Amino acid sequence: MKPLLFILILCIPLLIFSQEIVSEKTISINANFNGRHCRGDRGICAIDAKNNQEANATIEYSETNNTITISIIRTKINESETLQILGNPIGEENNFQFIMDDDYIFQPSLLNLLKINSAELKILKGSYPIEITNDTFILKINLE
């Protein structure tokens, strides 16, 4: 009995220190893709935290990779929103780019929900690859 207890006591620090700290947070959001200031350009107009029933997407922040992943639920957006996100109708081409016509600055309340300790976080103007699945459009954005 004593050797078994001794082995268990020796394993406790191993178990405690071997756990990886996961620094990712996902929340449900409602995203609008009418461009900066909602003037009909391409890009993100607004992102608001919503419950799962009202949300059209999720956003995940990975501190480890310093990335934001936005997963847009295809059944929760209409055809015109799909065109604003992809730029073209879905067809044979699979190399879609999400265009940000202007920088997007996250609201402080959203940063708090994502547990991001930064005074300001933005998605820079540019183009970002879109991964298309049966259910979602996935935007993976590296932050700087």
Secondary structure as GFF3:
##gff-version 3
##sequence-region A 1 144
A	DSSP	alpha_helix	2	18	.	.	.	ID=ss1
A	DSSP	beta_strand	24	32	.	.	.	ID=ss2
A	DSSP	three_ten_helix	36	38	.	.	.	ID=ss3
A	DSSP	beta_strand	46	49	.	.	.	ID=ss4
A	DSSP	beta_strand	57	62	.	.	.	ID=ss5
A	DSSP	beta_strand	67	73	.	.	.	ID=ss6
A	DSSP	three_ten_helix	74	76	.	.	.	ID=ss7
A	DSSP	alpha_helix	79	86	.	.	.	ID=ss8
A	DSSP	beta_strand	97	100	.	.	.	ID=ss9
A	DSSP	beta_strand	104	105	.	.	.	ID=ss10
A	DSSP	alpha_helix	108	113	.	.	.	ID=ss11
A	DSSP	beta_strand	122	123	.	.	.	ID=ss12
A	DSSP	beta_strand	126	132	.	.	.	ID=ss13
A	DSSP	beta_strand	136	142	.	.	.	ID=ss14
###
